[in-house]
Amino acid sequence: MAPKRKKKSSRRKKSPKPILAASEDMEPVNMESMGHPEIYPLVLTTKTQEIFNCRIDEDITDEQPYKLINKEDIFEDLRNRAAVSDFHPVKKIVQEYPGNELLLVYDKDFKYGLNFYLIGTEEGKENYLNPPEVSEEQEEYKEYIPEDVYIYKPPVSKPWVSLGSEKEIEEESVTESTKQITYMISRKRSEFGAPIKFSDQNASSVKDAYIECTAYPDKNFTLKQLEKDVGMQVIPQIKDISTQTKCVEIALQQNEITNTFIDDWKHLAEEEGTFGDKTDTHLKEYQSFTDLHSPMEKMITCVSWHPTIYGLIAVSVAVRLSFEDRVHFSGKLLLQPSLILFWSFSDPIHPQLMLESPDDIFCFKFCPSDPNIIAGGCINGQIVMWDITAHADRIENIKAGGSRSKKATLKPMFLLEPESNKEAMYIRHCAVSSIENGHKRVITDIHWLSDTFEINRMGSVFENRSGICCQLVTCSADCTICFWDIRPQKPLTPQTTEKKKEESIEIPFDVPSTFLHLDLSWKPLTKLRLSKGETSLDHCPTKISLNEDHLLCKTQDKMLAQSKTAKAEEMNPYHNLESGVANLLKPIDDFCTKFFVGTEEGEVIYTDWKMERDPETGRFMPKKPVNLHTIHDGIVHTIQRSPFYDDIILTVGGWNVAIWKESVMTGPLLQSCCAPKRYTSGHWSLTRPGVFYIGREDGYIDIWDLLEKTHEPAQSQNICITMITCIKPWIFSPKQQFIAIADYYGTLHILEIPWTLSRPSTNEMTSINHYFEREVKHLEYVEQRKKIREQEKKEMEQEMAKKKVKIYQKSKEQMEAELKMDYESYLELEKTVLINLGLIKVTEKGSYLDVM
């Protein structure tokens, strides 16, 4: 490498830059390649360059890449800046330098790693400033010298030096460490070659029939494993299975049972062709409804999907005013109609029907036997009944094409063609309850009793032979729960024909006469009050859940069949109702009359609607609550039974959620922690046993999935900017589900439920059931531990009481002895004090002498 570099430098020497060529020629040859230690790389900052006038591209250029620096200037810089000086690393070199000027060279190409280097000897400085000239013959000769010449050097044997590897080899080598044992087995010569016969025998009955080898610790073989080498190799999984073929008849039976010609691939394609992506877990907004024609600001109080008509949903609205504001604007509110609006997917702007009521409706329900019959509860405590049978054709023909036989096909809103006739269809109520005999405050919940039973005034249960739902149950903020019967009641005294004519009222043409016998005279069949025990106060119910609620959730197909049958016969059973509970009905003895109640104080009450006779007064009184738990820290907004488990109940109130089991009285199976915002509504999923939806006051909806998490929601999603007032899911088809979410500003949001939240996983029903069973066992264990701790506490208190009794039950002799000992100790203390004060002196004989 050195000769080639000299040749390169000689060529540069002929260029117009002889000084630069000399520096490039001499640096690698005389200093770097030959290993001279006189070169010291330096880093000179901009400040240092200004001090010594060696600024790059100004004082130092490519033509003159060096600078002679006075040694005294460097010492002055070291005195001024000390360790901060860039020459501090070469301070010793500068001090030992014999001359007065040192050569500083600019290293443009960073051959030595830094931007400058210092030459520390006079010889090196002279060689750099005046490089020796090389003749052309030497340059031509050096061109033929090979660059790399490999010289073979044979290896030289060296003595072996131990580094400890032989110890590792000895430790890893296998050696016999145990003493070999030799066994000699002998046999008689006469028995050689004799045939052997094996037989079974009882080892315990024959002497020396067995030898017991019991385990015992052997110190010689007690080893402690410190390190273990394990070798692993990945191989395909191998599984050996043996089976025995059964009779051919079973295979033939299977072929008869199952369709062997079904196209499995096509079936899988249909399964994958569901609406939406399986990986999507968020609710997607499908449509929204808002009453744009209302002059006042209203909120949605209740939502209910039509049981038989797909794509039709009813909502009740109320004015957003407090009680004081309602009283103040009562005159203005009388001029505004209180409505239940029917919205259709085919027209998101105009409601299809508007049901009028005397006051704002806060809850309503479709009749399970006939969806054209609707019952609602008002804010003033009255119950309102509607019959929309005359308008059934209008709402059923809303669907595309007007065909009743085909299901509604949901399309995007921009593809829909709304009807041209948008005249508002107002429907008046056909009956309203008596305001004097009903509830005194707002009705917060209403339910239809099942068509399989009916109750009397004492709460006894009988068979319902009419086959239709004829009774209602309501709860109100006036601390009462009322049961109502829509059938005409038998009068106590028969009325004359003349009196009947006087009381006859002319019916308006647009009002059905279905429930005319109830209008303004309808009274509750029975009324319950939930007493708070010994006090005169009562619980204030807000929501109720009957034992038959889960049956009403699964009656859509049944209702559709009944409605078709009723239309075919052209006879509505509600148009010819018989009188109330008959005397010849068969009672149902094993019927569960207990139900759950949620209150304003956040209590969950399990009570009975059946009356019992008071032994003191002889009057029928409501039974005391079976159980009461204060779990929620606010008003209970939702109390609902699971559509999959008859005895599992979801309650939502305050800042938490709870799940209960009807047969467990010790507490809830699940109780969530305090949420960041208040919960306002909730609902179970209709297709997944472990999923339920919870609405919050900040417009978010929490989606709980018990298969994924049980201590917090699986996900939260923002729906609106205000409080969510109601949640109602709905199954449109096996592949498409919707959920209706109402808010405080009066907007109804229709969202599509994703595939992951609508399709149950494999064995989800069994997994959730096992989870509930585990929680029941956990509660039983906790209850047992509580009883044990209480018993231990009682025993400890009894022992402490016994010890106290022993202390105070001392004999007279013991007390006298203790008093005597106390007196003697007092005398000793008195003498000691007097001696220390110098009032008494001790004589040589040991007696005491009084100084005074």
LINKAFEN-V746513 format. One record per residue. SS is DSSP state (a for helix, b for strand, c for the rest). D_LAST is the distance of its C-alpha to the last C-alpha in Angstrom with 1 decimal. Layout:
ss=SS d_last=D_LAST
ss=SS d_last=D_LAST
This chain:
ss=c d_last=122.2
ss=a d_last=122.1
ss=a d_last=125.9
ss=a d_last=126.4
ss=a d_last=123.8
ss=a d_last=125.6
ss=a d_last=128.8
ss=a d_last=127.3
ss=a d_last=125.8
ss=a d_last=129.1
ss=a d_last=130.8
ss=a d_last=128.2
ss=a d_last=128.8
ss=c d_last=132.3
ss=c d_last=130.9
ss=c d_last=130.2
ss=c d_last=126.5
ss=a d_last=126.4
ss=a d_last=122.8
ss=a d_last=121.5
ss=a d_last=123.7
ss=a d_last=122.3
ss=a d_last=118.8
ss=a d_last=119.7
ss=a d_last=121.7
ss=a d_last=119.1
ss=a d_last=115.9
ss=a d_last=116.6
ss=a d_last=118.6
ss=a d_last=116.8
ss=a d_last=113.3
ss=a d_last=112.7
ss=a d_last=115.1
ss=c d_last=114.7
ss=c d_last=110.9
ss=c d_last=110.3
ss=c d_last=106.6
ss=c d_last=107.3
ss=b d_last=107.3
ss=b d_last=103.9
ss=b d_last=103.9
ss=b d_last=102.0
ss=c d_last=101.2
ss=c d_last=101.7
ss=c d_last=100.5
ss=a d_last=102.4
ss=a d_last=100.0
ss=a d_last=100.6
ss=a d_last=104.3
ss=a d_last=104.2
ss=a d_last=102.3
ss=c d_last=104.7
ss=c d_last=107.8
ss=c d_last=108.7
ss=c d_last=108.9
ss=b d_last=111.0
ss=c d_last=114.4
ss=c d_last=114.0
ss=c d_last=113.2
ss=b d_last=113.9
ss=c d_last=117.0
ss=c d_last=119.1
ss=c d_last=121.3
ss=c d_last=118.5
ss=c d_last=115.5
ss=b d_last=113.5
ss=b d_last=111.6
ss=b d_last=110.7
ss=b d_last=107.2
ss=b d_last=105.8
ss=a d_last=103.0
ss=a d_last=101.1
ss=a d_last=101.2
ss=a d_last=99.6
ss=a d_last=96.8
ss=a d_last=96.3
ss=a d_last=96.0
ss=a d_last=93.5
ss=a d_last=91.4
ss=a d_last=91.5
ss=a d_last=91.0
ss=a d_last=89.4
ss=a d_last=89.1
ss=a d_last=90.8
ss=c d_last=94.0
ss=c d_last=96.7
ss=c d_last=97.4
ss=a d_last=93.9
ss=a d_last=95.0
ss=a d_last=97.7
ss=a d_last=95.6
ss=a d_last=95.9
ss=a d_last=99.6
ss=a d_last=100.1
ss=a d_last=98.2
ss=a d_last=100.3
ss=c d_last=103.6
ss=c d_last=105.8
ss=c d_last=107.8
ss=c d_last=107.0
ss=b d_last=108.3
ss=b d_last=107.6
ss=b d_last=109.9
ss=b d_last=108.6
ss=b d_last=110.9
ss=b d_last=111.0
ss=c d_last=111.0
ss=c d_last=112.9
ss=c d_last=113.4
ss=c d_last=109.9
ss=c d_last=111.2
ss=c d_last=107.9
ss=c d_last=105.8
ss=c d_last=104.8
ss=c d_last=106.7
ss=b d_last=106.7
ss=b d_last=106.6
ss=b d_last=106.1
ss=b d_last=108.2
ss=c d_last=106.0
ss=c d_last=108.6
ss=a d_last=111.4
ss=a d_last=113.9
ss=a d_last=113.1
ss=a d_last=113.5
ss=a d_last=116.8
ss=a d_last=118.1
ss=a d_last=117.2
ss=a d_last=118.8
ss=c d_last=121.8
ss=c d_last=122.7
ss=c d_last=125.5
ss=c d_last=128.8
ss=c d_last=130.2
ss=c d_last=134.0
ss=a d_last=136.0
ss=a d_last=137.2
ss=a d_last=133.6
ss=a d_last=132.9
ss=a d_last=136.0
ss=a d_last=135.0
ss=a d_last=131.5
ss=a d_last=132.9
ss=c d_last=134.2
ss=c d_last=131.0
ss=c d_last=129.5
ss=c d_last=126.1
ss=c d_last=124.4
ss=c d_last=125.4
ss=c d_last=123.8
ss=c d_last=123.3
ss=c d_last=122.6
ss=c d_last=119.9
ss=c d_last=119.7
ss=c d_last=116.3
ss=c d_last=114.5
ss=c d_last=112.8
ss=c d_last=109.1
ss=c d_last=106.7
ss=c d_last=104.8
ss=c d_last=101.2
ss=c d_last=98.9
ss=c d_last=96.9
ss=c d_last=95.4
ss=a d_last=98.2
ss=a d_last=99.0
ss=a d_last=95.5
ss=a d_last=96.2
ss=a d_last=99.6
ss=a d_last=98.0
ss=a d_last=95.4
ss=a d_last=98.1
ss=c d_last=100.4
ss=c d_last=100.7
ss=c d_last=100.0
ss=c d_last=99.7
ss=c d_last=96.1
ss=c d_last=96.3
ss=c d_last=97.8
ss=c d_last=101.1
ss=c d_last=101.4
ss=c d_last=104.6
ss=c d_last=105.7
ss=c d_last=108.7
ss=c d_last=110.3
ss=c d_last=112.8
ss=c d_last=115.3
ss=c d_last=117.8
ss=a d_last=121.2
ss=a d_last=122.9
ss=a d_last=121.1
ss=c d_last=122.5
ss=c d_last=124.7
ss=c d_last=124.0
ss=c d_last=123.9
ss=c d_last=120.5
ss=c d_last=119.6
ss=c d_last=116.5
ss=c d_last=114.9
ss=c d_last=111.7
ss=c d_last=109.2
ss=c d_last=105.7
ss=c d_last=103.4
ss=c d_last=100.7
ss=c d_last=103.2
ss=c d_last=104.8
ss=c d_last=103.0
ss=c d_last=102.4
ss=c d_last=104.1
ss=c d_last=101.7
ss=c d_last=99.2
ss=c d_last=96.0
ss=c d_last=94.9
ss=c d_last=91.3
ss=c d_last=89.6
ss=c d_last=86.8
ss=c d_last=85.0
ss=c d_last=86.5
ss=a d_last=84.4
ss=a d_last=87.5
ss=a d_last=88.9
ss=c d_last=85.8
ss=c d_last=86.7
ss=c d_last=84.9
ss=c d_last=87.5
ss=c d_last=86.7
ss=c d_last=89.9
ss=c d_last=93.0
ss=c d_last=96.5
ss=c d_last=98.5
ss=c d_last=102.0
ss=c d_last=103.4
ss=c d_last=106.8
ss=c d_last=108.0
ss=c d_last=110.7
ss=c d_last=112.3
ss=c d_last=110.6
ss=c d_last=112.4
ss=c d_last=112.3
ss=c d_last=114.2
ss=c d_last=115.1
ss=c d_last=117.3
ss=c d_last=118.8
ss=c d_last=121.6
ss=c d_last=124.2
ss=c d_last=124.4
ss=c d_last=127.5
ss=a d_last=129.9
ss=a d_last=129.6
ss=a d_last=126.1
ss=a d_last=127.5
ss=a d_last=130.4
ss=a d_last=128.0
ss=a d_last=125.9
ss=a d_last=129.1
ss=a d_last=129.9
ss=a d_last=126.4
ss=c d_last=126.0
ss=c d_last=128.5
ss=c d_last=129.5
ss=c d_last=131.7
ss=c d_last=128.9
ss=c d_last=128.5
ss=a d_last=125.0
ss=a d_last=125.3
ss=a d_last=126.4
ss=a d_last=123.5
ss=a d_last=121.1
ss=a d_last=122.7
ss=a d_last=122.2
ss=a d_last=118.5
ss=a d_last=118.1
ss=c d_last=120.0
ss=c d_last=117.2
ss=c d_last=116.5
ss=c d_last=113.9
ss=c d_last=112.4
ss=c d_last=110.3
ss=c d_last=107.8
ss=c d_last=107.3
ss=c d_last=104.1
ss=c d_last=104.0
ss=c d_last=105.5
ss=b d_last=108.6
ss=b d_last=109.4
ss=b d_last=112.8
ss=b d_last=113.2
ss=b d_last=111.4
ss=b d_last=112.1
ss=b d_last=111.0
ss=c d_last=112.3
ss=c d_last=113.7
ss=c d_last=115.1
ss=c d_last=112.0
ss=c d_last=111.0
ss=c d_last=107.3
ss=c d_last=104.8
ss=b d_last=104.3
ss=b d_last=102.5
ss=b d_last=103.6
ss=b d_last=101.7
ss=b d_last=103.5
ss=b d_last=106.1
ss=b d_last=108.4
ss=b d_last=111.4
ss=c d_last=114.5
ss=c d_last=114.6
ss=c d_last=118.4
ss=c d_last=119.7
ss=c d_last=118.8
ss=c d_last=117.7
ss=b d_last=116.8
ss=b d_last=113.2
ss=b d_last=111.8
ss=b d_last=108.8
ss=b d_last=107.2
ss=b d_last=106.0
ss=b d_last=103.7
ss=b d_last=102.8
ss=c d_last=99.7
ss=c d_last=97.9
ss=c d_last=94.5
ss=a d_last=94.2
ss=a d_last=93.7
ss=a d_last=96.7
ss=a d_last=98.8
ss=a d_last=98.1
ss=a d_last=98.9
ss=c d_last=102.1
ss=a d_last=103.2
ss=a d_last=106.4
ss=a d_last=107.4
ss=a d_last=106.6
ss=a d_last=109.0
ss=c d_last=111.8
ss=c d_last=110.9
ss=c d_last=112.0
ss=b d_last=109.5
ss=b d_last=111.2
ss=b d_last=111.2
ss=b d_last=113.3
ss=b d_last=115.4
ss=b d_last=115.8
ss=b d_last=118.4
ss=c d_last=118.5
ss=c d_last=122.1
ss=b d_last=121.0
ss=c d_last=117.6
ss=c d_last=118.2
ss=c d_last=119.5
ss=c d_last=117.9
ss=c d_last=120.4
ss=b d_last=119.0
ss=b d_last=116.6
ss=b d_last=115.0
ss=b d_last=114.0
ss=b d_last=111.0
ss=c d_last=109.5
ss=c d_last=106.4
ss=c d_last=104.9
ss=b d_last=104.8
ss=b d_last=101.7
ss=b d_last=102.9
ss=b d_last=106.3
ss=b d_last=107.9
ss=b d_last=111.5
ss=c d_last=112.5
ss=c d_last=112.7
ss=c d_last=115.8
ss=c d_last=117.7
ss=c d_last=116.6
ss=c d_last=118.5
ss=b d_last=115.9
ss=b d_last=112.7
ss=b d_last=109.6
ss=b d_last=107.0
ss=b d_last=103.8
ss=b d_last=103.4
ss=c d_last=100.4
ss=c d_last=100.9
ss=c d_last=100.5
ss=c d_last=104.2
ss=b d_last=106.2
ss=b d_last=109.6
ss=b d_last=112.5
ss=b d_last=115.4
ss=b d_last=118.7
ss=c d_last=120.5
ss=a d_last=123.2
ss=a d_last=125.9
ss=a d_last=124.7
ss=a d_last=124.3
ss=a d_last=127.6
ss=a d_last=126.5
ss=a d_last=123.3
ss=a d_last=124.9
ss=c d_last=127.8
ss=c d_last=125.5
ss=c d_last=125.9
ss=a d_last=128.6
ss=a d_last=132.1
ss=a d_last=130.9
ss=c d_last=131.1
ss=c d_last=128.8
ss=c d_last=129.6
ss=c d_last=128.3
ss=c d_last=124.7
ss=c d_last=123.5
ss=c d_last=123.7
ss=c d_last=121.0
ss=c d_last=122.3
ss=c d_last=120.8
ss=a d_last=120.7
ss=a d_last=123.3
ss=a d_last=125.9
ss=c d_last=125.5
ss=c d_last=128.1
ss=c d_last=126.4
ss=c d_last=128.6
ss=c d_last=130.4
ss=c d_last=129.5
ss=c d_last=125.9
ss=c d_last=125.8
ss=c d_last=122.4
ss=c d_last=122.4
ss=b d_last=120.0
ss=b d_last=119.5
ss=c d_last=118.0
ss=c d_last=115.7
ss=c d_last=117.2
ss=b d_last=114.2
ss=b d_last=110.7
ss=b d_last=108.0
ss=c d_last=106.9
ss=c d_last=104.2
ss=c d_last=102.7
ss=c d_last=102.2
ss=c d_last=101.4
ss=c d_last=98.5
ss=c d_last=96.8
ss=c d_last=95.9
ss=c d_last=97.3
ss=b d_last=98.6
ss=b d_last=97.1
ss=b d_last=98.9
ss=b d_last=102.0
ss=b d_last=103.6
ss=b d_last=106.7
ss=c d_last=106.3
ss=c d_last=108.4
ss=c d_last=111.9
ss=c d_last=111.0
ss=b d_last=108.9
ss=b d_last=108.0
ss=b d_last=105.2
ss=c d_last=105.1
ss=c d_last=102.8
ss=c d_last=100.2
ss=c d_last=100.2
ss=c d_last=102.2
ss=b d_last=104.5
ss=b d_last=108.3
ss=b d_last=111.2
ss=c d_last=113.0
ss=c d_last=116.7
ss=c d_last=117.9
ss=c d_last=117.1
ss=c d_last=115.9
ss=c d_last=112.5
ss=c d_last=112.0
ss=b d_last=108.3
ss=b d_last=105.7
ss=b d_last=101.9
ss=b d_last=100.0
ss=b d_last=96.4
ss=b d_last=95.2
ss=c d_last=92.2
ss=c d_last=92.0
ss=c d_last=90.2
ss=b d_last=93.3
ss=b d_last=95.7
ss=b d_last=99.2
ss=b d_last=102.1
ss=b d_last=105.6
ss=b d_last=109.0
ss=c d_last=112.1
ss=c d_last=114.5
ss=c d_last=115.5
ss=c d_last=113.4
ss=c d_last=115.0
ss=c d_last=114.9
ss=c d_last=113.2
ss=c d_last=116.2
ss=c d_last=119.7
ss=c d_last=121.0
ss=c d_last=124.4
ss=a d_last=127.1
ss=a d_last=127.1
ss=a d_last=123.4
ss=a d_last=123.8
ss=a d_last=126.5
ss=a d_last=124.3
ss=a d_last=121.4
ss=c d_last=123.7
ss=c d_last=123.0
ss=c d_last=125.5
ss=c d_last=124.5
ss=c d_last=125.0
ss=c d_last=127.5
ss=c d_last=125.1
ss=c d_last=122.4
ss=c d_last=122.8
ss=c d_last=122.6
ss=c d_last=120.7
ss=c d_last=117.4
ss=a d_last=118.7
ss=a d_last=117.3
ss=a d_last=113.8
ss=c d_last=114.0
ss=c d_last=111.4
ss=c d_last=110.9
ss=b d_last=109.3
ss=c d_last=106.1
ss=c d_last=103.7
ss=c d_last=104.3
ss=b d_last=100.6
ss=b d_last=97.4
ss=b d_last=94.0
ss=b d_last=90.6
ss=c d_last=87.9
ss=b d_last=84.8
ss=c d_last=81.3
ss=c d_last=80.0
ss=c d_last=77.9
ss=c d_last=78.2
ss=c d_last=81.3
ss=c d_last=82.0
ss=b d_last=84.8
ss=c d_last=85.4
ss=c d_last=87.9
ss=b d_last=90.5
ss=b d_last=92.3
ss=b d_last=94.2
ss=b d_last=95.3
ss=b d_last=96.8
ss=c d_last=98.8
ss=c d_last=99.6
ss=c d_last=103.3
ss=a d_last=102.9
ss=a d_last=103.9
ss=a d_last=107.2
ss=a d_last=108.1
ss=c d_last=107.7
ss=c d_last=110.5
ss=c d_last=113.2
ss=a d_last=115.2
ss=a d_last=118.2
ss=a d_last=118.1
ss=a d_last=118.1
ss=a d_last=120.9
ss=a d_last=123.0
ss=a d_last=122.2
ss=a d_last=123.2
ss=a d_last=126.5
ss=a d_last=127.2
ss=a d_last=126.4
ss=a d_last=128.7
ss=a d_last=131.4
ss=a d_last=131.2
ss=c d_last=130.8
ss=c d_last=128.3
ss=c d_last=124.6
ss=a d_last=122.4
ss=a d_last=120.1
ss=a d_last=123.1
ss=c d_last=123.4
ss=c d_last=119.9
ss=c d_last=119.4
ss=c d_last=116.7
ss=c d_last=113.1
ss=c d_last=111.6
ss=c d_last=114.1
ss=c d_last=113.2
ss=c d_last=115.1
ss=c d_last=113.3
ss=c d_last=111.8
ss=b d_last=108.0
ss=c d_last=106.3
ss=c d_last=103.4
ss=c d_last=102.0
ss=c d_last=101.9
ss=c d_last=98.7
ss=c d_last=97.8
ss=b d_last=94.6
ss=b d_last=94.5
ss=b d_last=92.2
ss=b d_last=91.0
ss=b d_last=89.4
ss=b d_last=87.5
ss=c d_last=86.5
ss=c d_last=82.8
ss=c d_last=83.8
ss=b d_last=83.6
ss=b d_last=86.1
ss=b d_last=86.8
ss=b d_last=88.7
ss=b d_last=90.0
ss=b d_last=92.9
ss=c d_last=95.5
ss=c d_last=96.4
ss=b d_last=95.2
ss=b d_last=93.3
ss=b d_last=93.1
ss=c d_last=89.9
ss=c d_last=88.9
ss=c d_last=87.4
ss=c d_last=90.1
ss=c d_last=93.0
ss=c d_last=93.9
ss=b d_last=94.7
ss=b d_last=91.9
ss=b d_last=91.4
ss=c d_last=89.4
ss=c d_last=86.0
ss=c d_last=86.1
ss=c d_last=86.1
ss=b d_last=84.1
ss=b d_last=82.5
ss=b d_last=81.2
ss=b d_last=80.0
ss=c d_last=81.2
ss=c d_last=82.8
ss=c d_last=80.9
ss=c d_last=83.8
ss=c d_last=86.9
ss=b d_last=89.0
ss=b d_last=92.5
ss=b d_last=94.1
ss=b d_last=94.0
ss=b d_last=96.9
ss=b d_last=98.0
ss=c d_last=99.3
ss=c d_last=103.1
ss=c d_last=102.8
ss=c d_last=100.0
ss=c d_last=99.9
ss=c d_last=96.1
ss=b d_last=94.9
ss=b d_last=93.8
ss=b d_last=93.1
ss=b d_last=90.8
ss=b d_last=90.3
ss=b d_last=87.8
ss=c d_last=85.2
ss=c d_last=84.5
ss=b d_last=85.2
ss=b d_last=87.8
ss=b d_last=87.4
ss=b d_last=89.7
ss=b d_last=89.4
ss=b d_last=90.9
ss=c d_last=91.7
ss=c d_last=90.5
ss=c d_last=87.2
ss=c d_last=84.6
ss=c d_last=81.5
ss=c d_last=82.4
ss=c d_last=85.0
ss=c d_last=86.5
ss=b d_last=86.3
ss=b d_last=84.2
ss=c d_last=84.7
ss=c d_last=82.0
ss=c d_last=81.7
ss=c d_last=84.9
ss=c d_last=85.0
ss=c d_last=87.0
ss=c d_last=87.4
ss=b d_last=90.0
ss=b d_last=92.6
ss=b d_last=95.2
ss=b d_last=96.2
ss=b d_last=99.0
ss=b d_last=99.8
ss=c d_last=102.6
ss=c d_last=105.7
ss=c d_last=106.8
ss=c d_last=103.6
ss=c d_last=101.0
ss=c d_last=98.1
ss=b d_last=98.8
ss=b d_last=97.8
ss=b d_last=97.8
ss=b d_last=94.9
ss=b d_last=95.4
ss=b d_last=92.8
ss=c d_last=92.2
ss=c d_last=93.0
ss=c d_last=96.5
ss=b d_last=95.8
ss=b d_last=96.7
ss=b d_last=94.7
ss=b d_last=96.8
ss=b d_last=94.8
ss=b d_last=96.3
ss=c d_last=94.3
ss=c d_last=96.3
ss=c d_last=95.1
ss=c d_last=91.6
ss=c d_last=89.4
ss=c d_last=86.4
ss=c d_last=88.3
ss=c d_last=91.8
ss=c d_last=94.5
ss=b d_last=95.7
ss=b d_last=95.5
ss=b d_last=98.4
ss=b d_last=98.7
ss=c d_last=101.3
ss=c d_last=100.8
ss=c d_last=98.5
ss=c d_last=97.2
ss=c d_last=95.7
ss=b d_last=97.7
ss=b d_last=98.3
ss=b d_last=100.3
ss=b d_last=101.5
ss=b d_last=104.5
ss=b d_last=106.3
ss=b d_last=109.9
ss=b d_last=112.3
ss=b d_last=115.7
ss=b d_last=117.1
ss=c d_last=115.8
ss=c d_last=115.9
ss=b d_last=114.6
ss=b d_last=111.6
ss=b d_last=110.2
ss=b d_last=106.9
ss=b d_last=106.7
ss=b d_last=103.7
ss=b d_last=103.3
ss=b d_last=101.1
ss=c d_last=99.5
ss=c d_last=102.3
ss=c d_last=105.1
ss=b d_last=106.5
ss=b d_last=107.5
ss=b d_last=107.4
ss=b d_last=109.6
ss=b d_last=108.6
ss=b d_last=110.1
ss=c d_last=107.9
ss=c d_last=108.3
ss=a d_last=109.5
ss=a d_last=106.2
ss=a d_last=104.6
ss=a d_last=107.5
ss=c d_last=108.6
ss=c d_last=106.3
ss=c d_last=105.6
ss=c d_last=106.5
ss=c d_last=104.4
ss=a d_last=102.3
ss=a d_last=102.2
ss=a d_last=100.9
ss=a d_last=98.3
ss=a d_last=96.9
ss=a d_last=96.8
ss=a d_last=94.9
ss=a d_last=92.4
ss=a d_last=91.8
ss=a d_last=91.4
ss=a d_last=88.8
ss=a d_last=86.8
ss=a d_last=87.0
ss=a d_last=85.6
ss=a d_last=82.9
ss=a d_last=81.9
ss=a d_last=81.9
ss=a d_last=79.7
ss=a d_last=77.2
ss=a d_last=77.2
ss=a d_last=76.5
ss=a d_last=73.6
ss=a d_last=72.1
ss=a d_last=72.3
ss=a d_last=70.7
ss=a d_last=67.8
ss=a d_last=67.3
ss=a d_last=67.3
ss=a d_last=64.8
ss=a d_last=62.6
ss=a d_last=62.7
ss=a d_last=61.9
ss=a d_last=58.8
ss=a d_last=57.7
ss=a d_last=58.1
ss=a d_last=56.1
ss=a d_last=53.2
ss=a d_last=53.4
ss=a d_last=53.3
ss=a d_last=50.2
ss=a d_last=48.4
ss=a d_last=49.5
ss=a d_last=48.2
ss=a d_last=44.8
ss=a d_last=44.5
ss=c d_last=46.1
ss=c d_last=43.3
ss=c d_last=42.9
ss=a d_last=40.2
ss=a d_last=38.9
ss=a d_last=38.6
ss=a d_last=36.6
ss=a d_last=34.2
ss=a d_last=33.8
ss=a d_last=33.1
ss=a d_last=30.5
ss=a d_last=28.7
ss=a d_last=28.8
ss=a d_last=27.5
ss=a d_last=24.5
ss=a d_last=23.7
ss=a d_last=24.0
ss=a d_last=21.6
ss=a d_last=18.9
ss=a d_last=19.6
ss=a d_last=19.3
ss=a d_last=16.0
ss=a d_last=14.5
ss=a d_last=16.4
ss=a d_last=15.1
ss=a d_last=11.3
ss=a d_last=12.4
ss=a d_last=14.5
ss=a d_last=11.9
ss=c d_last=9.8
ss=c d_last=6.7
ss=b d_last=8.1
ss=b d_last=10.4
ss=b d_last=13.7
ss=c d_last=15.2
ss=c d_last=18.9
ss=c d_last=19.7
ss=c d_last=18.5
ss=c d_last=15.6
ss=b d_last=12.1
ss=b d_last=9.0
ss=b d_last=5.6
ss=c d_last=3.8
ss=c d_last=0.0
